[in-house]
């Protein structure tokens, strides 16, 4: 079994795990290595171990939530030198955790994954949020909460900041609602990371690359109907009709209701007719 096959097998196993069992940063390494199959992952795994030890050794004794945020900010942005990639934001490398570790720049979600890894290593309560367009994090201690922007050196965001950010990404008429503060699980964070690669591939009309990313996504998130739907539609576009059939059948099994069901059934019917 070659390295790529081993990595895909690991992803498939992760698809059987509960969300709590998923080791976020380590799975991000696997996803990154699929685009660099000759890379020695041990170097990057050792780096995550060092980051974990640094966070745990110095961070677990810190009490207040504000001090916890200050500590992780110092560790990620000063000690390790991470910063948001502004000039070359659209570069797919910014969504590959291996390259992010190498060059110390990345997207909100890729830097956010490393931030979560460090914060959880220090036993802090941290989660990603379902904020549209720009990945944010929330640290919690009892009733106290702080929302931070991992792209801008862990800047704390109040309601005014969040409202302005939402309008920037959604539109001037957008208003904050509870759904924007909703926590997301590890699997959803990884999907968001990979969606960056998929979106950039589609924007560049690299349909086979986009399908490849979706094929990886369904391995670690096999119960997410929308990903199967995307893979089915895209597979039909590029002529991979048997994969399209299997993907749409999986989508229909997971999504017994919904607006997209009729369109998926119609597409599946056309594909089956063309295969007969």
SEDRENSE-124255 format. One record per residue: residue number from 1; x negated, y negated, z of N, C-alpha, C, O in turn. Coordinates in pm, whole numbers, padded with zeros to 5 digits. Each point is the difference from the previous one (the first is absolute). Last residue first. Layout:
N
    n   neast  nnorth     nup  caeast  canorth    caup   ceast  cnorth     cup   oeast  onorth     oup
  NUM       X       Y       Z       X        Y       Z       X       Y       Z       X       Y       Z
...
% end
This chain:
276
    n   neast  nnorth     nup  caeast  canorth    caup   ceast  cnorth     cup   oeast  onorth     oup
  276   02746  -00266  -01907   00067    00123  -00049  -00021   00020  -00149   00049   00097  -00057
  275  -00199  -00486   00308  -00085    00116   00026   00060   00129  -00053  -00071   00099  -00016
  274   00300  -00521  -00003  -00116   -00007  -00089  -00092   00119   00017  -00076   00034  -00092
  273   00455  -00085   00373   00044    00024  -00137  -00117   00002  -00097  -00001   00077  -00096
  272  -00078  -00193   00547   00030    00143  -00013   00044   00035  -00142  -00037   00106  -00052
  271  -00028  -00560   00155  -00129    00073  -00001   00024   00149  -00020  -00069   00064  -00079
  270   00446  -00344   00129  -00067   -00025  -00129  -00131   00080  -00010  -00031   00056  -00105
  269   00263  -00046   00516   00078    00069  -00103  -00066  -00014  -00137  -00008   00097  -00075
  268  -00169  -00342   00435  -00031    00142   00013   00072   00082  -00106  -00056   00094  -00056
  267   00156  -00553   00090  -00135    00021  -00054  -00037   00147   00004  -00057   00052  -00095
  266   00463  -00171   00296   00008   -00020  -00145  -00136   00025  -00066  -00008   00066  -00104
  265   00034  -00058   00573   00070    00116  -00057   00007  -00010  -00151  -00018   00100  -00070
  264  -00157  -00467   00303  -00092    00113   00007   00063   00125  -00060  -00067   00075  -00071
  263   00334  -00458   00113  -00103   -00022  -00102  -00099   00116  -00003  -00043   00043  -00108
  262   00369  -00040   00446   00061    00023  -00131  -00101  -00017  -00113  -00002   00078  -00095
  261  -00139  -00172   00546   00028    00142  -00024   00055   00026  -00141  -00045   00091  -00068
  260  -00075  -00517   00306  -00088    00053  -00104   00034   00143  -00040  -00057   00052  -00096
  259   00289  -00303   00449   00021   -00062  -00130  -00082   00065  -00112   00044   00002  -00116
  258   00122   00281   00558  -00085   -00113  -00034   00018  -00047  -00143   00047   00074  -00086
  257  -00017   00425   00382   00079   -00119  -00031  -00096  -00111  -00042  -00121   00015   00009
  256  -00057   00406   00098   00132    00044  -00046   00093  -00116  -00037   00097   00020  -00073
  255  -00630   00074   00133   00084   -00119  -00007   00138   00038  -00053   00029  -00024  -00117
  254  -00386   00342   00160  -00024   -00084   00119   00098  -00116   00009   00020  -00056   00108
  253  -00014   00358  -00477   00019    00083   00119  -00013  -00083   00128   00065   00027   00101
  252  -00156  -00225  -00519   00144    00023   00014   00031   00084   00124   00104  -00017   00063
  251  -00560  -00060  -00177   00066   -00124   00040   00148   00023   00026   00053  -00047   00100
  250  -00300   00402  -00278  -00034   -00021   00141   00068  -00127   00052   00052  -00001   00111
  249  -00009   00093  -00565   00076    00099   00077  -00027  -00017   00150   00091   00009   00082
  248  -00343  -00269  -00376   00138   -00049   00008   00089   00098   00077   00090  -00042   00073
  247  -00537   00169  -00152   00004   -00117   00088   00142  -00053   00017   00041  -00035   00110
  246  -00127   00394  -00413  -00020    00043   00138   00014  -00117   00098   00057   00015   00108
  245  -00039  -00114  -00571   00114    00082   00042  -00011   00040   00147   00095  -00017   00076
  244  -00458  -00209  -00274   00115   -00089   00016   00121   00076   00051   00070  -00047   00089
  243  -00449   00292  -00205  -00023   -00071   00127   00116  -00095   00027   00043  -00015   00114
  242  -00034   00226  -00522   00023    00100   00105  -00025  -00062   00139   00073   00030   00095
  241  -00156  -00296  -00481   00142    00026   00021   00027   00103   00109   00098  -00011   00073
  240  -00454  -00348  -00248  -00021    00116   00087   00137   00047   00048   00040  -00024   00115
  239  -00127  -00374  -00395   00016    00128  -00068  -00029   00122   00082  -00009   00110  -00054
  238   00028  -00600   00163  -00129    00039  -00057   00004   00141  -00061  -00103   00053  -00040
  237   00494  -00248   00245  -00053   -00101  -00090  -00127   00045  -00069  -00021  -00030  -00117
  236   00218   00297   00457   00078    00005  -00124  -00055  -00097  -00102  -00006   00031  -00119
  235  -00177  -00044   00547  -00043    00122  -00069   00075   00017  -00132  -00058   00043  -00100
  234   00188  -00393   00387  -00127   -00029  -00065  -00052   00121  -00077  -00055  -00014  -00109
  233   00449   00064   00366   00023   -00096  -00109  -00128  -00025  -00077   00000  -00002  -00123
  232  -00030   00277   00507   00081    00062  -00104   00019  -00092  -00119  -00018   00043  -00114
  231  -00202  -00206   00499  -00084    00095  -00071   00077   00065  -00114  -00055   00020  -00109
  230   00291  -00309   00394  -00098   -00074  -00080  -00087   00095  -00083  -00025  -00025  -00118
  229   00322   00222   00424   00073   -00065  -00110  -00096  -00075  -00092   00008   00012  -00122
  228  -00179   00179   00516   00032    00104  -00099   00073  -00061  -00119  -00025   00038  -00114
  227  -00053  -00321   00471  -00128    00030  -00067   00021   00109  -00104  -00057  -00007  -00109
  226   00420  -00120   00389  -00031   -00104  -00098  -00129   00029  -00077  -00012  -00036  -00117
  225   00169   00317   00488   00069    00019  -00128  -00044  -00100  -00106  -00015   00037  -00116
  224  -00237   00188   00539   00038   -00136  -00039   00058   00004  -00141  -00073   00013  -00098
  223  -00131   00358   00347   00141   -00022   00033   00049  -00139  -00036   00113  -00036   00034
  222  -00575   00205  -00084   00091    00080  -00084   00148  -00021   00029   00084   00046  -00077
  221  -00571  -00261   00156   00133   -00050   00039   00107   00074  -00079   00076  -00063  -00075
  220  -00540   00157   00017   00000   -00031   00144   00132  -00057   00048   00021  -00017   00120
  219  -00063   00155  -00577  -00063    00105   00078   00005  -00031   00150   00033   00087   00080
  218   00118  -00393  -00415   00101    00101   00035  -00062   00114   00079   00072   00074   00068
  217  -00356  -00423  -00224   00094   -00050   00100   00102   00107   00040   00035   00012   00117
  216  -00346   00063  -00470  -00064    00009   00131   00097  -00041   00111   00000   00059   00108
  215   00141  -00103  -00550  -00017    00143   00027  -00067   00022   00137   00031   00096   00070
  214   00009  -00537  -00237   00127    00052   00050  -00007   00148   00033   00062   00046   00096
  213  -00436  -00247  -00300   00017   -00052   00137   00129   00053   00061   00001   00040   00116
  212  -00077   00061  -00566  -00097    00071   00085   00013  -00044   00146  -00003   00083   00091
  211   00251  -00311  -00420   00057    00132   00028  -00092   00081   00091   00047   00072   00088
  210  -00203  -00487  -00240   00110   -00020   00094   00064   00133   00037   00033   00023   00117
  209  -00363  -00016  -00447  -00059   -00028   00131   00110  -00020   00104  -00011   00050   00112
  208   00144   00002  -00555  -00052    00127   00052  -00064  -00018   00137   00012   00086   00087
  207   00144  -00469  -00317   00109    00082   00048  -00049   00133   00056   00054   00049   00100
  206  -00224  -00544  -00198  -00075    00124   00019   00096   00103   00059  -00007   00032   00119
  205   00070  -00522  -00222   00053    00100  -00093  -00081   00130   00003  -00012   00069  -00102
  204  -00025  -00461   00398  -00099    00011  -00108   00039   00103  -00107  -00080   00034  -00087
  203   00353  -00103   00468  -00019   -00136  -00052  -00097   00001  -00118   00013  -00080  -00092
  202   00054   00478   00335   00116   -00031  -00084  -00015  -00137  -00065   00035  -00019  -00117
  201  -00365   00145   00427  -00007    00084  -00119   00115  -00029  -00095  -00020  -00010  -00121
  200   00019  -00202   00539  -00105   -00056  -00086  -00015   00081  -00128  -00023  -00056  -00107
  199   00322   00215   00434   00049   -00126  -00057  -00102  -00061  -00094   00036  -00050  -00106
  198  -00157   00439   00351   00102    00029  -00101   00045  -00127  -00070   00011  -00004  -00123
  197  -00307  -00035   00487  -00066    00060  -00116   00099   00025  -00113  -00029  -00028  -00117
  196   00201  -00128   00523  -00086   -00103  -00057  -00071   00052  -00126  -00010  -00072  -00099
  195   00263   00367   00363   00084   -00082  -00088  -00079  -00114  -00062   00032  -00043  -00111
  194  -00226   00322   00443  -00002    00057  -00134   00087  -00078  -00099  -00028  -00003  -00119
  193   00022  -00132   00576  -00136   -00006  -00053  -00005   00048  -00144  -00059  -00066  -00086
  192   00459   00120   00318  -00020   -00141  -00035  -00140  -00021  -00057  -00018  -00076  -00095
  191   00125   00498   00263   00074   -00025  -00124  -00021  -00144  -00046  -00016  -00026  -00119
  190  -00161   00139   00533  -00078    00062  -00108   00069  -00016  -00135  -00066  -00022  -00102
  189   00296  -00125   00481  -00118   -00085  -00020  -00086   00056  -00113  -00050  -00076  -00083
  188   00419   00330   00224   00044   -00118  -00075  -00117  -00095  -00026  -00006  -00063  -00106
  187  -00069   00439   00377   00024    00043  -00139   00040  -00119  -00086  -00044  -00013  -00114
  186  -00010  -00053   00582  -00128    00023  -00069   00020   00036  -00147  -00073  -00048  -00087
  185   00472  -00233   00302  -00083    00111   00044  -00127   00014  -00082  -00024  -00074  -00096
  184   00320  -00386   00225  -00012    00106  -00101  -00098   00105   00051  -00093  -00030   00073
  183   00441  -00390   00146  -00126    00074  -00005   00002   00107  -00109   00106   00054  -00032
  182   00169  -00536   00030   00015    00144   00026  -00135   00071  -00007  -00077  -00024  -00093
  181   00207  -00450   00013  -00082    00034   00116   00002   00151   00027  -00063   00046   00095
  180   00318  -00245  -00444  -00137   -00042  -00029  -00095   00031   00116  -00121   00003  -00018
  179   00595   00073   00043  -00063    00099  -00086  -00145  -00036  -00031  -00081   00089  -00027
  178   00377  -00384   00282  -00063    00110   00074  -00071   00102  -00088  -00097   00062   00044
  177   00128  -00549  -00245   00102    00085   00059  -00070   00116   00071  -00120   00021  -00021
  176   00030  -00545  -00249  -00044    00113   00082   00119   00078   00055   00102  -00057   00038
  175  -00071  -00210  -00505   00001   -00028   00143  -00040   00126   00076   00029   00112  -00041
  174  -00044  -00359  -00498  -00009    00115   00090  -00002  -00045   00145  -00058  -00103   00034
  173   00058  -00170  -00449   00126    00018   00071  -00003   00115   00102   00098   00023   00071
  172  -00464  -00141  -00367   00022   -00111   00092   00130   00016   00081   00015  -00062   00105
  171  -00301   00494  -00274   00070   -00112  -00061   00039  -00103   00103   00007   00030   00120
  170  -00306   00379  -00090   00135    00042  -00039   00075  -00111  -00074   00077   00027  -00092
  169  -00533  -00075   00267   00002    00128  -00071   00138   00039  -00053   00010   00074  -00098
  168  -00092  -00487   00342  -00106    00008  -00100   00010   00127  -00084  -00025  -00002  -00121
  167   00308  -00067   00493   00043   -00082  -00113  -00103   00006  -00112   00036  -00006  -00118
  166  -00145   00220   00521   00110    00069  -00066   00046  -00077  -00123   00023   00059  -00105
  165  -00344  -00257   00384  -00057    00111  -00074   00107   00075  -00077  -00021   00039  -00115
  164   00154  -00383   00405  -00070   -00055  -00117  -00058   00111  -00087   00004  -00008  -00123
  163   00196   00134   00528   00102   -00054  -00090  -00065  -00055  -00127   00048   00024  -00110
  162  -00328   00124   00458   00066    00113  -00066   00104  -00048  -00100   00013   00057  -00109
  161  -00234  -00376   00381  -00094    00061  -00095   00070   00110  -00081  -00013   00009  -00122
  160   00261  -00198   00471  -00019   -00095  -00109  -00093   00054  -00107   00028  -00011  -00119
  159   00039   00256   00520   00117    00008  -00088  -00013  -00095  -00119   00043   00033  -00110
  158  -00507   00112   00305   00125   -00028   00069   00114   00001  -00101  -00022   00028  -00118
  157  -00492   00212   00135   00105   -00067  -00077   00123  -00022   00086   00052   00094   00060
  156  -00632   00000  -00037   00130    00022   00062   00105  -00085  -00072  -00026  -00116  -00033
  155  -00449   00316  -00175   00073   -00119   00043   00135   00038   00059   00074   00079  -00059
  154  -00467   00193  -00127   00082    00027   00116   00075  -00120   00054   00031  -00005   00119
  153  -00307  -00001  -00524  -00078    00013   00123   00085   00013   00125  -00033  -00053   00106
  152   00233   00056  -00553  -00058   -00129   00039  -00056   00008   00142   00040  -00074   00089
  151   00164   00453  -00287  -00070   -00056  -00117  -00074  -00128   00037  -00103  -00032  -00059
  150   00398   00276   00359  -00132    00062  -00011  -00083  -00055  -00115  -00122   00018  -00003
  149   00514  -00230   00326  -00026    00017  -00144  -00139   00060  -00016  -00099  -00070   00021
  148   00480   00094   00411  -00124   -00053  -00057  -00011   00033  -00148   00063   00093  -00051
  147   00287  -00128   00522  -00009    00040  -00140  -00124  -00064  -00059  -00022  -00120   00016
  146   00195   00258   00505  -00076   -00093  -00083  -00005   00057  -00141  -00042   00114  -00020
  145   00334  -00053   00529  -00035    00043  -00135  -00079  -00110  -00070   00027  -00119   00018
  144   00197   00312   00501  -00080   -00098  -00074  -00040   00056  -00136  -00039   00117  -00012
  143   00277   00122   00366   00090   -00089  -00074  -00075  -00101  -00086   00060  -00071  -00080
  142  -00339   00480   00200   00124   -00024   00070   00093  -00084  -00086   00029   00035  -00114
  141  -00420  -00035  -00122  -00030    00042   00138   00123  -00034   00084   00020  -00116   00037
  140  -00202   00143  -00599   00103   -00010   00102  -00055   00046   00135  -00076   00096   00009
  139  -00043  -00263  -00566  -00051    00062   00123   00098  -00030   00112   00053  -00111   00009
  138  -00033   00117  -00581   00052   -00047   00128  -00064   00079   00113   00001   00123  -00001
  137  -00093  -00267  -00566  -00007    00092   00114   00062  -00064   00123   00004  -00122   00013
  136   00026   00079  -00603  -00026   -00059   00131  -00001   00108   00107   00049   00111  -00021
  135  -00066  -00198  -00561   00002    00093   00112  -00041  -00070   00129  -00103  -00067   00006
  134   00352  -00111  -00460  -00124   -00024   00073   00005   00083   00129   00084  -00024   00086
  133   00275   00043  -00415  -00102   -00073  -00072  -00134  -00015   00068  -00101  -00021  -00068
  132   00547   00116   00363  -00018    00013  -00145  -00118  -00080  -00053  -00023  -00113   00042
  131   00100   00373   00444   00007   -00136  -00054  -00030   00007  -00150  -00097   00063  -00040
  130   00140   00282   00419   00059    00009  -00135   00017  -00139  -00061   00100  -00026  -00067
  129  -00489   00197   00439   00136   -00052  -00014   00046   00006  -00145  -00081  -00001  -00093
  128  -00295   00279   00449   00022   -00082  -00118   00145  -00043  -00004   00086   00062   00062
  127  -00343   00043   00409   00074    00059  -00112  -00001  -00095  -00118  -00014  -00121   00015
  126  -00205   00237   00528  -00002   -00078  -00123   00078   00074  -00108  -00003   00123  -00007
  125  -00180  -00113   00548   00125    00030  -00070   00010  -00091  -00123   00033  -00118   00012
  124  -00494   00308   00246   00092   -00111  -00012   00122   00044  -00080  -00008   00089  -00085
  123  -00421   00154   00212   00129    00030   00065   00096  -00119   00001   00082  -00013   00091
  122  -00517   00064  -00316  -00008   -00065   00131   00129   00018   00079   00019  -00063   00105
  121  -00047   00230  -00539  -00113    00065   00068  -00020  -00059   00139  -00052   00067   00090
  120   00369  -00256  -00383   00050    00123   00061  -00111   00075   00072   00026   00071   00097
  119  -00145  -00461  -00333   00090   -00034   00110   00053   00125   00070   00007   00004   00122
  118  -00282   00044  -00512  -00075   -00052   00115   00092  -00024   00119  -00033   00039   00112
  117   00234   00099  -00513  -00091    00105   00046  -00076  -00046   00124  -00011   00075   00098
  116   00280  -00389  -00324   00080    00095   00077  -00088   00110   00059   00017   00038   00116
  115  -00225  -00336  -00406   00038   -00071   00123   00082   00094   00091  -00025   00007   00120
  114  -00082   00141  -00549  -00119    00004   00085   00027  -00070   00134  -00051   00042   00104
  113   00390  -00058  -00424  -00019    00140   00040  -00122   00013   00092   00004   00074   00098
  112   00087  -00494  -00298   00093    00032   00107  -00015   00142   00051   00014   00026   00119
  111  -00247  -00177  -00500  -00064   -00048   00122   00087   00032   00120  -00050   00031   00108
  110   00242   00081  -00508  -00122    00080   00016  -00080  -00045   00122  -00049   00084   00077
  109   00448  -00320  -00198   00030    00135   00048  -00127   00082   00020  -00007   00080   00093
  108  -00023  -00533  -00265   00056    00004   00136   00020   00142   00052  -00031   00028   00115
  107  -00343  -00056  -00479   00137   -00050   00006   00049  -00002   00145  -00065   00057   00088
  106  -00471  -00092  -00181   00110    00082  -00048   00133  -00072   00008   00006  -00121   00023
  105  -00597   00153   00099   00113   -00084  -00041   00111   00090  -00052  -00026   00110  -00049
  104  -00423   00039   00183   00056   -00075   00114   00105  -00102  -00042   00021  -00099   00070
  103  -00295   00452  -00315  -00018   -00142  -00030   00058  -00094   00106  -00019  -00121  -00006
  102   00026   00611   00054  -00129   -00035  -00060  -00020  -00150  -00012  -00105  -00053   00037
  101   00521   00231   00113  -00104    00019   00102  -00136  -00043  -00054  -00080  -00059   00073
  100   00432   00057  -00375   00024   -00104   00099  -00106   00009   00110  -00054  -00102   00043
   99   00066   00436  -00367  -00060   -00122  -00053   00020  -00117   00095  -00084  -00090   00007
   98   00282   00498   00108  -00144    00022  -00009  -00069  -00128  -00045  -00102  -00040   00056
   97   00576   00058  -00042  -00061   -00023   00131  -00151   00025  -00002  -00073  -00060   00079
   96   00408  -00123  -00462  -00074    00124   00024  -00083  -00017   00127  -00093  -00081   00003
   95   00352  -00267  -00212   00094    00096   00060  -00065   00136   00021   00068   00096   00036
   94  -00295  -00462  -00245   00043   -00054   00129   00099   00090   00072   00026  -00017   00119
   93  -00191   00094  -00567  -00096    00042   00103   00041  -00048   00138  -00038   00060   00100
   92   00267  -00187  -00511   00046    00122   00068  -00094   00048   00109   00043   00072   00091
   91   00020  -00592  -00244  -00089    00113  -00027   00048   00125   00075   00014  -00004   00122
   90   00171  -00453  -00093   00068    00101  -00080  -00087   00122  -00033   00049   00096  -00059
   89  -00211  -00491   00308   00108    00067   00072   00059   00118  -00077   00032   00102   00060
   88  -00441  -00426  -00062   00021    00115  -00089   00112   00088   00056  -00013   00122   00006
   87  -00099  -00531   00218  -00040   -00031  -00137   00034   00112  -00097   00039  -00027  -00113
   86   00043   00079   00590   00085   -00103  -00061  -00034  -00018  -00148   00090  -00004  -00084
   85  -00138   00374   00511  -00055   -00030  -00132   00094  -00096  -00073   00108   00040  -00043
   84  -00195   00027   00594   00091    00020  -00112  -00065  -00042  -00131  -00068  -00102  -00007
   83  -00232   00285   00417   00077   -00120  -00036   00091   00034  -00119  -00028   00092  -00077
   82  -00358   00134   00480   00106    00012  -00100   00067  -00135  -00025   00010  -00085   00089
   81  -00402   00236   00221  -00006   -00093  -00113   00108   00012  -00106  -00022  -00041  -00114
   80  -00128   00250   00570  -00005    00080  -00124   00016  -00084  -00126  -00022   00051  -00110
   79   00013  -00268   00540  -00100    00106   00011  -00015   00077  -00132  -00111   00024  -00046
   78   00443  -00363   00050  -00132   -00056   00032  -00107   00110   00002  -00099  -00008  -00073
   77   00560   00112  -00023  -00037   -00111  -00088  -00137  -00060   00028  -00062  -00057  -00090
   76   00253   00443   00338   00023    00020  -00143  -00061  -00110  -00085  -00066   00027  -00101
   75   00033  -00050   00583  -00060    00124  -00048   00011   00013  -00152  -00098   00031  -00068
   74   00310  -00395   00289  -00147   -00013   00008  -00067   00123  -00061  -00097  -00013  -00074
   73   00562   00025   00115  -00040   -00098  -00102  -00152  -00016  -00003  -00060  -00004  -00107
   72   00243   00268   00446   00002    00070  -00129  -00037  -00095  -00113  -00069   00040  -00093
   71   00095  -00232   00525  -00104    00102  -00006  -00003   00070  -00135  -00107   00013  -00060
   70   00451  -00327   00152  -00129   -00068  -00013  -00113   00102  -00016  -00091  -00019  -00081
   69   00520   00183   00177  -00008   -00052  -00138  -00134  -00067  -00025  -00062   00020  -00104
   68   00145   00120   00541  -00014    00116  -00088  -00013  -00044  -00146  -00085   00049  -00074
   67   00180  -00372   00400  -00141    00040   00007  -00026   00122  -00089  -00107   00012  -00058
   66   00550  -00161   00104  -00078   -00101  -00073  -00148   00036  -00001  -00068  -00018  -00102
   65   00356   00285   00360   00021    00021  -00143  -00081  -00100  -00082  -00059   00037  -00101
   64  -00113   00120   00592   00105   -00082  -00061   00007   00022  -00151  -00099   00032  -00065
   63  -00236   00230   00321   00138    00008   00047   00101  -00078  -00081   00093   00060  -00054
   62  -00588   00228  -00003   00059   -00133  -00021   00149   00006   00030   00070   00087  -00052
   61  -00390   00286   00042   00005   -00069   00129   00069  -00136  -00008   00020  -00066   00102
   60  -00105   00358  -00483   00100    00060   00087   00013  -00071   00135   00102   00014   00068
   59  -00428  -00121  -00435   00135   -00056  -00006   00098   00053   00101   00097  -00070   00032
   58  -00573   00198  -00118   00007   -00137   00050   00142  -00052   00013   00025  -00095   00074
   57  -00126   00548  -00225  -00095   -00026   00108   00016  -00138   00062  -00014  -00016   00121
   56   00277   00157  -00503   00037    00069   00123  -00091  -00039   00116   00046  -00023   00111
   55  -00136  -00146  -00548   00128   -00052   00050   00035   00061   00134   00044  -00071   00091
   54  -00428   00229  -00310  -00020   -00140   00039   00128  -00059   00060  -00003  -00071   00100
   53   00023   00505  -00284  -00076   -00002   00125  -00021  -00142   00051   00011  -00026   00119
   52   00197   00089  -00541   00085    00050   00108  -00070  -00010   00134   00059  -00044   00099
   51  -00304  -00056  -00483   00098   -00106   00026   00092   00039   00115   00033  -00082   00085
   50  -00334   00408  -00235  -00072   -00108   00067   00095  -00114   00036  -00004  -00052   00112
   49   00178   00404  -00367  -00030    00046   00136  -00071  -00109   00079   00031  -00022   00117
   48   00051  -00050  -00573   00125   -00009   00077  -00022   00043   00145   00058  -00057   00092
   47  -00419   00110  -00385   00026   -00142   00023   00128  -00019   00082   00003  -00081   00093
   46  -00114   00512  -00238  -00087   -00043   00110   00021  -00147   00033  -00004  -00039   00116
   45   00226   00207  -00486   00060    00056   00121  -00083  -00037   00123   00054  -00030   00107
   44  -00224  -00085  -00526   00114   -00085   00035   00072   00051   00124   00049  -00080   00081
   43  -00411   00330  -00253  -00051   -00133   00033   00114  -00090   00048  -00016  -00075   00097
   42   00114   00507  -00266  -00052    00004   00137  -00049  -00139   00044   00016  -00038   00116
   41   00141   00152  -00565   00096   -00058   00094  -00052  -00004   00143   00049  -00077   00082
   40  -00281   00064  -00577  -00013    00075   00124   00089  -00064   00105  -00033  -00106   00054
   39   00109   00090  -00605  -00043   -00071   00120  -00008   00094   00120   00085   00088   00016
   38   00078  -00004  -00476  -00139    00039   00029  -00055  -00066   00126  -00115   00022   00037
   37   00563  -00105  -00224  -00012    00138   00049  -00142   00045   00032  -00018   00100   00068
   36   00321  -00537  -00128  -00147    00010   00007  -00034   00140   00050  -00056   00015   00109
   35   00504  -00141  -00155  -00052   -00082  -00110  -00152  -00004  -00001  -00059  -00059  -00090
   34   00282   00294   00430   00054    00057  -00124  -00043  -00080  -00123  -00006   00055  -00110
   33  -00091  -00196   00560  -00096    00095  -00057   00051   00064  -00128  -00079   00045  -00083
   32   00357  -00339   00342  -00109   -00072  -00065  -00097   00093  -00071  -00049  -00032  -00108
   31   00394   00220   00365   00056   -00066  -00117  -00108  -00076  -00076  -00003   00002  -00123
   30  -00120   00190   00530   00029    00105  -00098   00052  -00062  -00129  -00043   00036  -00109
   29  -00021  -00325   00474  -00128    00046  -00056   00022   00105  -00107  -00064  -00005  -00106
   28   00435  -00138   00351  -00041   -00104  -00095  -00134   00035  -00064  -00022  -00028  -00117
   27   00173   00297   00464   00075    00029  -00123  -00033  -00104  -00106  -00010   00033  -00118
   26  -00177  -00102   00538  -00060    00119  -00062   00073   00040  -00129  -00063   00043  -00096
   25   00230  -00400   00365  -00124   -00038  -00068  -00064   00119  -00070  -00057  -00015  -00108
   24   00461   00098   00362   00017   -00098  -00107  -00129  -00028  -00077  -00002   00014  -00122
   23   00197   00415   00361  -00112   -00085   00038  -00022  -00100  -00113  -00061   00031  -00103
   22   00510   00271   00262  -00084   -00052  -00107  -00107  -00093   00056   00030  -00095   00073
   21   00331   00300   00183  -00120    00082  -00016  -00097  -00057  -00102  -00118   00034   00001
   20   00551  -00225   00086  -00089   -00023   00114  -00130   00078  -00012  -00102  -00041   00055
   19   00457   00098  -00372  -00064   -00131  -00017  -00102  -00025   00111  -00105  -00059  -00025
   18   00186   00564  -00105   00087   -00108   00048  -00076  -00131  -00014  -00122  -00001  -00012
   17  -00006   00403  -00323  -00017   -00050   00136   00108  -00101   00036   00057  -00066  -00087
   16  -00134   00283  -00347   00076    00084   00092  -00005  -00051   00144   00072   00050   00086
   15  -00316  -00255  -00449   00142   -00013  -00029   00088   00084   00090   00120  -00027   00012
   14  -00591   00059  -00003   00044   -00120   00071   00148  -00023  -00023   00070  -00053   00086
   13  -00276   00394  -00330   00015    00038   00141   00051  -00118   00082   00085   00016   00087
   12  -00195  -00098  -00532   00122    00080   00007   00026   00046   00143   00115   00003   00044
   11  -00515  -00231  -00133   00115   -00090  -00008   00131   00077   00013   00093  -00044   00067
   10  -00489   00292  -00093   00010   -00068   00129   00119  -00096   00002   00072  -00008   00100
    9  -00173   00217  -00505   00053    00099   00095   00015  -00062   00139   00099   00026   00069
    8  -00308  -00282  -00398   00144    00009  -00028   00067   00101   00094   00113  -00021   00044
    7  -00581  -00018  -00024   00063   -00122   00051   00151   00003  -00021   00076  -00040   00088
    6  -00334   00391  -00268  -00001    00006   00147   00071  -00121   00060   00077   00013   00095
    5  -00142  -00003  -00560   00102    00098   00040   00008   00011   00152   00109   00012   00055
    4  -00450  -00280  -00236   00131   -00061  -00023   00111   00093   00045   00096  -00043   00063
    3  -00542   00203  -00051   00027   -00098   00105   00138  -00063  -00016   00071  -00020   00099
    2  -00126   00514  -00295  -00081   -00121  -00006   00046  -00102   00103   00101   00020   00069
    1  -00084   00538  -00068   00085   -00120   00000  -00088  -00125   00000  -00086  -00016   00087
% end
